[in-house]
Amino acid sequence: MTVLPSALDTAAPEYAANREAMLGKLAELDAEHAKAVAGGGEKYTARHRERGKLLARERIELLVDPDTPFLELSPLAAWGSDYPVGASLVTGIGVIEGVECLITANDPTVRGGASNPWTMKKALRAHEIAFANRLPVVSLVESGGADLPSQKEIFIPGGALFKDLTRLSAAGIPTVAVVFGNSTAGGAYVPGMSDHVVMIKERSKVFLGGPPLVKMATGEESDDESLGGADMHARTSGLADYYAVDEPDALRQARRVVARLNHRRAQPDPGIADPPKYDGEELLGIVPGDLRTPFDPREVVARVVDGSDFDEFKPLYGSSLATGWAAVHGYPVGILANTQGVLFSEESQKAAQFIQLANQRDIPLVFLHNTTGYMVGREYEQGGIIKHGAMMINAVSNSRVPHLSVLMGASYGAGHYGMCGRAYDPRFLFAWPSAKAAVMGPQQLAGVLSIVARASAAAKGQPYDDEADSSLRAMVEQQIESESLPHFLSGRLYDDGVIDPRDTRTVLGLCLSAVHNAPVEGARGGFGVFRM
C-alpha cells in the first residue's frame, strides 16, 4: 500500500486558527440549515400538526430504511432570495427496502407547499440526478401547485417537471407518487404521470381544477371528495393504484411498491472498506481562513480515501495539481486536487492525460478544488497556456465517467471549469463552508476595474479621482466577496449542498454508491481535437 504520510501539526497555532475559523463557518451554516428545517415557522407547523399530519422530513424518515443515511440535496435553495430557505421542497437520496431512491417531499407548512421558481429549479436538479444515476423517484406530494404571484417564472419552464417524469418512466426508471393532501392543477400531473400512485382516505385531493374553478368554468357544483378524493380515484377514475387509511399506512405501502420494483444496480455494493489512517476530525484545521495561503490537499485525501492509500500519478510533473488513484468506501476513483492554486501548462496536460486514463479504465473522477485559475503573463501565453488549458477543459467536457466535485477553497476563473464546475455537469458537486467561486478573487477583480478606469481617464486626458476609485474598489470587493460565498452559490443551486468537511468521505461514499446504480463507462476516444 502507498499510504500517504501526513505533515499536519495539530498542535500548531495555524492549525488551531484554521479549525476555529472553520467551526465559526459551520455554526453559520447550521443556522441557515435550521431555517430550511423550520419550514413555514411555528405557526404553520402547529397548524399542520393539528390536522394530524406529519412534516415533510418526518414522512421521509418513516419511508427510508431504519438506521440508513439520507443525503439531503440543495437544502439552502432560495437562500438570499425573496422565498424561504429550502424552497418549500425537500430532496435527497435515501434507501427504501434496500433500493437507493431519489426522494422529493413538498413542505406544506410553506404556503401550502406551493412551488416557487426555486422549488422548480430544485426539483429539476433532483430529476437530473435521478436520470443520470438511474435512481427510482419517490414523490411525497402535498402542494397547491404554482405560487401564483410568481407564475410568470414558473409556468413555461415548469412543464419540464412533468416531461421528466415521463422520460424517467420511458427509460425504465420507476416513479412513485404518494399523495398526502392537495395535488392541484399542474400538480395533479405528478401522480398522473407516475408509474405507481398511493392515495390516502379523506386526505388526498387530486384534480385539475378545484370546486371554485369548476364552478367558474362550467357552473357545476361539486365538493373536494367527489371531484378528486382518494375514494373516488380508487373506485371510479382509477388514478389511485393503492388506497391507504392514513399517512403511516401510505408510507408502508410505498415501501412495498419499491420492494416489488425488481430494480437492480449496475454494480453491487463493494462491501466494507478500510477507513483512513488519519482522524477525519482533523479536516477542520487544514484549510486556512485566508484562501491566499496555500495548503496541501493530500492532507485531505489522506483523511478521505480508504486506508489513506493514494497512488500518485506524475508526482514530479505539474506539481500544482496532484493526480492519483484511490478508493472511497470500496469504489475506485481518480482524484485531481489543486496544490498551489495556479494551473500551468504542465498541470493542464497532466490532467488531460489522467482524465483519458480514467475513461479507459471506467473509473469515476473526484475533483478537489482550490484554484485561482490558469496562469497569465507573457511567458505563459507564449508557452501555450491557452491551448493547454483548453486541452484540460476539452478532456473534462468530453469525459463520460461520473465526476464528483468538492469545492474546498477558491474556485476561480476558467480553473473552475477545468476542475469540473457546475457548468460541466458533475454528477454531484458539494462545497465546504470555506469555499469561494467567482470569475476571480475580490481584490483582483476590483483592481482590474480600477486599472481599466484609470487607463480610460488617461486616454481621454481627464484627471482620475483617486478617492472615488478607493470607494469603488471597496464596494466591488464587498460585492464579489458576498457573491462568492457558499451560502449565496448554494442558494442558486450552483452546488448540491454545503457540507461539513468531516462528512466528506461519507458524502462521497453515498454519491459513489448512487452513481453505480447506472453503468460506469468511460469515453473511448471522442475527445475532440487536442491542440498540441
N, C-alpha and C positions, 0 to 999 in steps of 0.2 A: 504493500500500500504506500502511496505517496501522500502521507499525512502532512498537511500544511503546518509549518511552525508558526507560532504567534509571538509577536513582539509587543503586544498590548500590555501596558503597565497600568493595572487598575489602581495602583497606589499613587499615581502621578496626579498633580493638581490639574493638568489639562484634561485628563480623563474625568475627574470629578466635575469640572466645569461643563464639559460636554454632556455628561449624564444629567446634571441639574437643568441645563438648557432643554434637553430632550424631555425630561419629566414635566417641565413647565408647558411645553408644547402639547404633550399628551393630556395634561389637565384641561387645556383649552379645547382640545379635540373631544374629550369626554363631555364637556359642557354642550358642545354642538350636537353630538350624538344623542344626548339626553333630550334635546328639543325634538328630534325625529321620533324618539320613543314616546314622548308625551303626546304626540298627535295633535288633536284639536284642543287639548288642555283639560283641566279637571272638570269643568262644567259639562263638556260634551262626552267625556269619558264616563262620568257618573250617569248621564242620561242613557248612554249606550248600555251600561251595565243594568240599569233599572229595567230595561227591556228584556233582560235575561240573555244578553248576547255576549259572546267572547270578543276580546280585542284581536286585531289582526295577528299580532305576534303570538298570542295565546292559541289561536287557530293553527298556526304553523307548528307550534310546539307539540300539539296533540297529533298533528299529521305525520311528522317525521318520526323515525325510529327512536326509541328511548336511548339516551346517552350517546347520541351521534351529533356531530357538529353541524351547524347551519352557517354557511358562508354568506352573510348578507352583502348585497351589492348596492352601490350607489346610495348609501344611507344619507349623504349630505346633498342629494339632488335638490335644486332650487335654492341652495344657500346663497344669501346675498340678493335674492330676487324679492318680488312682492308676495311670493307664495310661501307657505310654511315649509320649513326644512323637512326633507323626506318626500315631498311632492305627493302626499296622500296615498302612497303606494309602498309596500314592502316587497322587495325582490331578493332572491338568493338561491343558493344551491343546497339542497338537503337530501337525505337518504330516506326513501319510503319503501318499506318491505324489501330492503336490500338494493333498491334501484336509485341511482342518483338522478334527481329531477330538478328542473328549474321551476321554482315556485314563485308565484306573484299573489299578493293579497292586498286588496283595497283597504284603506283605513277609513272606515265610515265616520270616525269622530272628526274628520277634517272635511267640512262642507258636504257631509253625506257620502264621502268617498268620490266626489265629483273629480273629473280629470281636467287638470290644467295643462298648459304647454309642457311643463317639466315632467308631469306624470306621463305624458305621451312619449317623450324622449326616453324616459327611464324604462318604460315598457318595451319600446322598440329595441333598446340595448339588450334587455333581457331576452327577447326573442332572437336577437342576433347571436347571443351566446348559446342559446338552446340549439339553434340551427347548426352552428359551426361545430358543436361538440356532441350533437345527436342526443340531447337530453330531453326526455319526456317533459311536457309542460303541464303543471297543475295550477289552475287559476282559481283563487278563492275570491268570489265575486260579491261585492256589495257596493254598488255605485249607481248614482242617479244619472250617470252619463257625463256629458261635457259640462264644464263650468261655463255656463252660457255667456257671461261677460267677456270671456276670452275666446269665444268660439272662432273668431277670425284667425286665430293662430292654431286652432286645433282641427277644424272641420276638414280642410283639404288634405293636410299630411296625415291626419288621424286615420284615414282609411287604410293605411298600411298595416295597422294593428290587426285588422280582420284578414287582410291579404296574407299576413304572416301565418295566421292560424291555419289557413287552407294550404299554404305551401309546406308548413311543417307536416301536416297530415299527408300530403301528397308524397313527401319524402320518406314516409314511413315512421315519422317521429310522433308518438302518441300525444294527444292533447286531452286534458280532463278539466271540466269546469264544475266547481261546487258553488251553488248559488245560495247565499246566506240572507239576502234581502233584495233590494231593488237591483234590477239589471235592465235598465230602461233605455228606450230609443236605440242609438247605435250600440249601447252596451248589451242589448238583447242578442246581438250577433256573436258575442263571446260564447255563450252556451250554444247558440245556433250553429256556430262553425267549429265547435269542439267535437272530438270523437266520442267522448263519454260525458254525460251530464247527470249530476246529482242535485236534486232539489229537496227542500225541507218543508214539511207540512206547516201551513199557515205562516210561513216566513218568506219563502221565495216569491218574488214578483217579477215576472219576465214578460214585457210587452213592448212593442214598437212605439205605442202611444198610450199613455195612462188615461184614466177616465176623463179628466178635464180636456185633454187633446181630442179624444174620441168624440166628446160632446160638441166641441167647437167644429170638428171636421165633418161629422156625419149627423149630429143631432141625437145620437144614440146614448141612452142612459146605461151605465154599467158600473160595476164595482171591481176593486182590485182582484178579488179572488176568482170571479168568473172570467175576468178578462185575461189574467196572467198568473194565477196562483199555481202552486205546486200540484194540487189535486187535479186541477184542470189539465195541466201539461202532462201529468202522469196518466190520466184516464182518457183525455179527449184529443189533444193536439199531438201527443207522442213525443214532445220535445224532451221530457224528463225520462231518462233511462233508469234511474234509481230514485226511490222515494224514501226520504229519511224522516224520522219523527222529531228530531232535534239536532242541534249542531254537533254534539259528540257523535251521534249516530251517522251524520253525514260524513264526518271525517273518517269514521270507521269504514264506511262503505267506499270512500275514496281510496283508502289504503288497500282494500280488497280489489278494487279496479286495477290499481298499479300492480298488485301481486299477480294478476292474471294477464298482464300485458305480454308476457313472454319476451320482454325486452332484454337484449343481450349486448354486453360490452364487446367492443372490438378486441380488447386486450384484457386479460384477467388482472386482478389486483396482485402486485408482486409480493405481498406479504410484509412481514415485519423487517425493518431495516435498522442498521446500526445508527444510533444517534451521533451527533457531532462530538468530538473530543473536548470541546470547549463549551463553557456555560453560555446559553443564549441570552441570559440576563445582561451579559457584557456588551451586547449590541447597543445598549442605551448610551454608551460612552465613546463610541467610535467616531461619529460624525461631528465635526466642530460646529460650534454655534455660528461662526463666520465661515461661510462656504468658500471663501477665497483661500482658506487654509486647506491644503491637500490632505487626504487620508488614504490608507491602503485598503482597497476593497477586499483584498484577500483575507483580511481580518473578519469581514462579513461572511465571505464564502466559507471560512473555517467553522463558523458557528451556524451554518445553514445546511451544508451538504452532509450526506451520510458518511459517518466516520471521519469527517473533515478531510476526506480523500479527494484530491484535486490533481489531475494530470495536466499540467500547463502546456499549452501549445505555443511554440515560438517564444519562449520566455525571455530570450535575449534580443528579440527583434520587435520594434514598435512597442517599447516598454510603457507607453502611456495608455495602453489597452491590454488588460490581462484576458487571455482566452484559454479555455481548457475544458476538460471532460470531467464529469462528476455524476452523482446520482442524488435525488431528493426523494425520500420515502420509497426507495427502490426503483424509481423511474430514472432512466438515463437522461442526462441533459448536457448540452453545451452551454458554457457561460461566457458572456462578454461583459467585462467590468472596467469602467474608466478608472485609471490610477492617478493621473496627474491633471485631469480636466481637459486639456487640449488634445485634439486629434490631428496628427500629422499624416503625411503621405504613407509612411510605413505602417502606421496603425490601420489606415483605411484599406490598404492592400492585404494586410494580415486578416482583417475582419472578413473581407470578401472571400478569401480562400477558406477560412474557418466555416463560414456560412455554407459554402458549397459542400464542404466535407460533411457537415451535419445533415444536409439534404441527401447526400449519397447514402448515409447510414440511417436515415429516418429517425433522427434524434431531435427532440424539441430544443429550442433555444431560450435561455434566460438572459435578459439584458439588465444589468445593474447600472443605473445612470448616475454619473456625476461629471458632466462635461460642460465646458464653456463654448464648445463648438469646434469647427475646423480652423486650423492656424491661418492667420493672414500675414501679409507682408511680402515685400518684393522677392526675397529669396524663396519663399514657399510658393508664391504664384508661379515663379519661373520653374520651380521644381515639379509643378503639375498638381498642386493641391486640389484644383477644381476637378480634374478628371479622376483623381484618386478618390476624393470624397464622393464623386458621382458613382464610382465603382462600388463603394460600400453601400450607398443608398440603393443602387440597382440590385445588389445582392439581397438586401433586406426586402425590397419591394417584391421580388420575384421568388423568394424562398417560399416553400409550401409547407414546411414543418411548422407545428404550432410555435408561436412566440409568446413569451410571458415577460412583461417589463415591470421593473420596480424602480421608481424614482427615489433615490436615497438623498441626493444633494442637488446640485444645479443640473438643469437640462435645458441648455440654451441653444438658440440658432439652429443651423442645419444639423448640429450634433444630436439634437432631439430627434430629428428624422432618421439619421444614420443608426441611432440606438433604438429604433422601432418605437417612436412615439405614437400617440393616438391615431394620427392620420394614416399610419402604416398597418393598421388592423391587427394589433396583437390580440391573441385570444383573450388575454386578461392584462390589465395594467393597474398597478397599485402604487401608492405614494407613501413615503414616510412623512411624518409631520415636519421634518427638516427640509423637505424638497421644495424646489422652486423651478418654474418653467416659464420661459419668455423668449422673445427674439434675442435679447442679450441681457446682461446684468443692468440693474437700475442706474448705476454710476456711468457705465459705458454708454448706455442709451442717451442719458441726459447730456453727457459730454459730446456725443456725436451731434445732437441737435444744436448744442452751443457752438461748436466749430462751424457747422453749416450756416447758422445765423450770422456769426461773426464774418465769415467769408462773403456772405451775401451783402452785408452792410459795407464792407470794404470795396466790393465790386461796384457799388452804387455811389461810392465816395461819401458815405454817411458816417457820422460818429456812432460808436457802439455803446449802448447803455449797459455798463457792467453790473450795475445794481439790479436792473431788470433781469439781466442774464442769471444772476445768482438766485433770484426768486424763482425764475423759470426752471432752473436746474433742480432746485429743491422740490418744486411742485411735481415735476416729471418723475424724479426719483421716488417720491412718495406714491405716486400713481402706479408706477411699474412695480414697485415693491408689493403693494396691496394686490395687484392683479397677477402676481407671480406665485402667491401663497397657495398651499394645497387646498385650503377650505374653498377659496374662490374657484380654483380649477375643478375641484370635485363637484362643486355646486352646479357646474355647467356640463357635468358628465364627461370631462376630459380624462377621467380615470374611473376605475370601478370601486374606488374607496381609498380612504387614508387609513393606514394600519399601524399598529404598534410594532416597532422593529422586532420586538421579541416574538411576534407572531409570524414572522416572515417565512420560516420553514414550514409551519403548519399551513399557512395560506397557499404557498407554492405547492405543497403536497396535495391539498384539496383541489387546486386548479389542475395539476397534472393528472390526478385521478379522473376528473371530469373530462379532460382532453382525450383520455384513452378510451372513452366511450365510442369515439369515432376512430376510423383508421388513421394512423400517423404515417404519412407518406411524403417524402421529400420530392423536390423538383429534380428531374433528370434532364439537365440542360435547360433551355428556355429562359436563360437569364438576360437575354438581350445582348447588346454589344458592349463589352467592357473596353473602354478606351485605354490603350496601353501607353 
